[in-house]
């Protein structure tokens, strides 16, 4: 069971539309009912200060600020994760708070309130999670995933953590929402050249199994243009389509907490499917989550 120092408050029932990081009452660990993972995802939040080096228009983090992860208390992280896994596996947490058809741990995911690879101890945190996964006998059934914007993949310490994840059979979900500098500035709030994103994506595929994670939506009621989709596909081709596991294409299911929220509205299912068909024509597997 969860130790007293990591004791959570009782959360509301989980749903795919509620990703409140405070549901379990912990600092670094939180549960999510994930549309894309298909069950309970045990989140590891290395950005409890709500700091990120990007500012995505659709981000659900309230009070998002520019910055990087704070100093991480690895002892507390270990205490929280060990306690929460024990409660999921040996307590009644699943029965109390998770719908019956979703009572399975689908992954442990580095995600949360900012860019997880900005944590100085990111590779140490990866090792910690892998060790605890083994301690609970989850090696064969529960993958470890990194959900990242990929912007720091040129750094040696980030490559070290991603390489270790790859050696352990993990996955990276690498965010690519656009293929032009203009669209990246509008959607992700960063000044980037597509070439640099493609290089980092290519680096990632060499270190770990990598899925591209893409959010698409209407902006001021306009769907992504043909030219924007062409540029997005060109970026994936530059990174190396054959090296990618596929694309996780999803729409807006939860309210953005950013000022840009007024510009956003969801695509219809058939509109997402039409984009998926274009991606599939490049030889990529696509999983669609409206």
VOGU-3710 file (C-alpha; in Angstrom, 3 decimals, decimal comma):
1> xxxxxxxxxx> 0,000/0,000/0,000  1,027/3,640/-0,321  3,360/4,736/2,453  2,206/7,502/4,818  4,688/9,980/3,336  3,128/9,456/-0,090  -0,487/8,959/0,970  -2,899/10,266/-1,677  -6,194/11,990/-1,240  -9,172/10,128/-2,669
11> xxxxxxxxxx> -9,613/11,155/-6,307  -12,759/11,425/-8,321  -13,400/8,629/-10,816  -11,023/8,696/-13,750  -12,207/9,588/-17,215  -10,506/10,303/-20,555  -11,582/13,949/-20,236  -10,053/14,528/-16,813  -6,245/14,552/-16,650  -5,925/16,503/-13,413
21> xxxxxxxxxx> -2,374/15,829/-12,166  -3,553/16,276/-8,549  -6,078/13,417/-8,545  -3,816/11,112/-6,506  -2,532/13,846/-4,198  1,127/13,129/-4,981  3,958/15,336/-6,254  5,410/13,267/-9,095  2,989/10,392/-9,726  -0,563/10,592/-11,068
31> xxxxxxxxxx> -3,078/8,284/-12,783  -4,616/8,905/-16,203  -7,287/6,989/-18,077  -5,564/7,224/-21,444  -7,441/7,187/-24,757  -4,285/6,285/-26,658  -2,918/3,720/-24,195  -6,344/2,114/-23,620  -6,370/1,823/-19,821  -4,690/3,290/-16,735
41> xxxxxxxxxx> -1,465/5,103/-17,467  0,729/5,746/-14,435  2,115/9,205/-15,099  5,481/10,439/-13,898  5,444/14,247/-13,759  8,941/15,729/-13,660  7,521/19,246/-14,107  5,411/19,876/-10,972  6,337/23,563/-11,352  4,165/23,737/-14,531
51> xxxxxxxxxx> 7,213/24,815/-16,540  7,789/23,882/-20,169  10,074/25,116/-22,926  7,070/25,033/-25,319  3,658/26,678/-25,084  1,222/24,496/-27,015  -2,091/26,161/-27,743  -4,056/23,051/-26,731  -2,189/22,381/-23,453  -4,447/21,543/-20,492
61> xxxxxxxxxx> -1,931/22,606/-17,833  -3,256/25,577/-15,820  -0,714/28,245/-14,978  1,751/27,042/-17,605  5,016/29,004/-17,562  8,173/29,024/-19,656  11,052/27,154/-18,094  12,444/23,726/-17,246  11,904/21,063/-14,637  12,901/21,907/-11,050
71> xxxxxxxxxx> 15,346/19,886/-8,993  13,794/16,425/-8,637  13,670/14,604/-5,303  14,425/11,081/-6,537  13,816/9,599/-3,076  10,305/11,036/-3,012  9,691/9,931/-6,588  10,677/6,373/-5,683  8,512/6,412/-2,552  5,479/7,684/-4,462
81> xxxxxxxxxx> 5,819/5,339/-7,408  6,427/2,254/-5,285  3,463/3,096/-3,065  1,100/3,858/-5,939  2,008/0,711/-7,872  1,432/-1,317/-4,706  -2,013/0,226/-4,267  -2,932/-0,403/-7,910  -1,784/-4,022/-7,830  -2,546/-5,094/-4,275
91> xxxxxxxxxx> -5,048/-2,551/-2,944  -8,549/-1,555/-4,041  -7,684/1,665/-5,879  -8,751/0,277/-9,270  -12,089/-0,926/-7,923  -12,839/2,415/-6,298  -11,845/4,828/-9,031  -11,537/3,140/-12,443  -14,341/1,902/-14,739  -14,502/-1,888/-14,763
101> xxxxxxxxxx> -13,482/-2,251/-18,408  -10,301/-0,179/-17,912  -8,829/-1,754/-14,763  -5,436/-2,577/-16,205  -2,093/-0,785/-16,036  -1,217/-0,046/-19,649  2,033/1,840/-19,169  4,212/4,017/-16,979  4,652/7,296/-18,822  7,001/10,228/-18,388
111> xxxxxxxxxx> 4,609/13,059/-19,172  2,978/15,650/-16,945  3,067/19,434/-16,770  6,031/20,225/-19,022  8,908/18,735/-20,991  10,189/15,761/-18,914  13,618/15,617/-20,586  14,378/19,092/-19,206  14,939/17,463/-15,787  18,658/17,285/-15,042
121> xxxxxxxxxx> 18,183/13,795/-13,571  16,080/12,490/-16,463  18,341/9,458/-17,121  18,409/8,625/-13,404  14,631/8,873/-13,292  14,399/6,437/-16,203  16,600/3,943/-14,343  14,484/4,353/-11,199  11,241/3,626/-13,064  12,714/0,601/-14,821
131> xxxxxxxxxx> 13,973/-0,772/-11,494  10,570/-0,413/-9,829  8,809/-1,927/-12,826  11,016/-4,990/-12,391  10,438/-5,008/-8,621  6,684/-5,379/-9,217  7,123/-8,011/-11,932  5,733/-5,760/-14,675  8,614/-6,062/-17,146  6,707/-8,238/-19,601
141> xxxxxxxxxx> 3,340/-6,471/-19,458  3,823/-2,761/-18,769  5,928/-0,672/-21,150  7,616/2,550/-20,095  6,918/5,485/-22,394  8,347/8,957/-22,778  5,985/11,645/-24,075  8,190/14,470/-25,316  8,414/17,400/-27,662  11,842/16,078/-28,627
151> xxxxxxxxxx> 13,470/19,489/-28,528  16,360/18,410/-26,265  17,367/15,229/-28,125  20,716/16,756/-29,110  21,804/16,696/-25,438  23,935/13,752/-24,324  22,078/13,217/-21,037  18,724/13,086/-22,835  20,107/10,607/-25,353  21,393/8,509/-22,444
161> xxxxxxxxxx> 17,913/8,298/-20,911  16,211/7,568/-24,240  18,808/4,923/-25,106  18,225/3,184/-21,773  14,493/3,308/-22,407  15,058/1,696/-25,801  17,228/-1,044/-24,327  14,390/-1,852/-21,907  11,819/-2,173/-24,690  10,207/1,199/-24,069
171> xxxxxxxxxx> 8,715/3,718/-26,467  8,940/7,404/-27,202  5,885/9,378/-28,250  7,481/12,324/-30,071  5,317/15,409/-30,615  5,067/16,737/-34,169  2,014/18,888/-34,788  3,151/20,818/-37,863  5,685/20,926/-40,665  6,378/24,637/-41,093
181> xxxxxxxxxx> 8,050/27,196/-38,832  4,962/29,402/-39,000  2,596/26,638/-37,887  4,955/25,523/-35,109  5,093/29,085/-33,795  1,303/29,314/-33,797  0,527/25,843/-32,415  3,525/25,084/-30,182  4,691/28,596/-29,288  8,278/28,012/-30,400
191> xxxxxxxxxx> 10,581/29,294/-33,124  11,900/26,149/-34,829  13,010/25,093/-38,257  11,435/21,868/-39,575  14,929/20,555/-40,364  15,894/20,644/-36,674  12,721/18,802/-35,667  13,385/16,152/-38,331  16,970/15,734/-37,088  15,869/15,226/-33,494
201> xxxxxxxxxx> 13,146/12,822/-34,574  15,699/10,862/-36,580  18,047/10,771/-33,564  15,225/9,462/-31,422  14,410/6,589/-33,791  18,035/5,421/-33,548  17,797/5,173/-29,752  14,298/3,867/-29,041  11,105/2,715/-30,755  9,416/5,983/-31,677
211> xxxxxxxxxx> 5,834/6,963/-32,475  4,995/10,431/-33,715  2,250/12,026/-31,618  0,181/14,588/-33,511  -2,710/16,775/-32,376  -4,816/18,316/-35,135  -7,794/20,631/-34,835  -9,566/23,605/-36,369  -7,968/27,016/-35,858  -10,498/29,831/-36,107
221> xxxxxxxxxx> -12,795/27,178/-37,603  -10,332/26,408/-40,433  -9,127/22,834/-40,929  -5,398/22,208/-41,560  -4,707/23,186/-45,165  -3,431/20,841/-47,859  -0,126/22,733/-47,835  0,204/22,316/-44,057  -0,433/18,570/-44,292  2,096/18,314/-47,145
231> xxxxxxxxxx> 4,739/20,074/-45,016  3,985/17,814/-42,048  4,380/14,689/-44,189  7,615/16,048/-45,675  9,052/16,450/-42,168  8,243/12,814/-41,340  9,812/11,681/-44,599  12,958/13,684/-43,855  13,251/11,990/-40,443  12,826/8,559/-42,061
241> xxxxxxxxxx> 9,391/6,999/-42,381  10,780/3,470/-42,351  12,304/4,079/-38,897  9,033/5,188/-37,295  6,595/2,887/-35,518  3,706/5,004/-36,761  1,613/8,072/-35,940  -0,733/8,615/-32,982  -3,178/11,101/-34,459  -5,603/12,661/-32,015
251> xxxxxxxxxx> -8,036/15,519/-31,678  -9,083/17,808/-28,866  -10,975/15,971/-26,121  -10,286/18,316/-23,193  -10,425/22,075/-22,761  -7,190/23,982/-23,325  -6,144/26,114/-20,363  -4,154/28,535/-22,539  -5,214/31,970/-23,873  -5,195/30,495/-27,397
261> xxxxxxxxxx> -8,106/28,215/-26,482  -10,553/30,603/-28,130  -9,020/29,762/-31,530  -9,430/25,997/-31,161  -12,252/23,607/-31,975  -12,213/19,861/-32,684  -12,089/18,253/-36,087  -14,914/15,901/-36,994  -14,085/12,189/-36,968  -14,213/12,000/-40,771
271> xxxxxxxxxx> -11,835/14,967/-41,022  -9,309/13,220/-38,771  -9,762/10,013/-40,743  -9,061/11,853/-43,990  -5,753/13,124/-42,568  -4,970/9,607/-41,320  -5,514/8,248/-44,835  -2,969/10,676/-46,231  -0,436/9,601/-43,590  -1,097/5,918/-44,280
281> xxxxxxxxxx> -0,293/6,460/-47,949  3,284/7,184/-46,863  3,466/3,646/-45,456  2,873/4,533/-41,825  0,590/2,884/-39,293  -1,888/5,429/-37,899  -3,925/5,163/-34,712  -6,726/7,724/-34,511  -8,169/9,040/-31,231  -10,877/11,677/-31,920
//
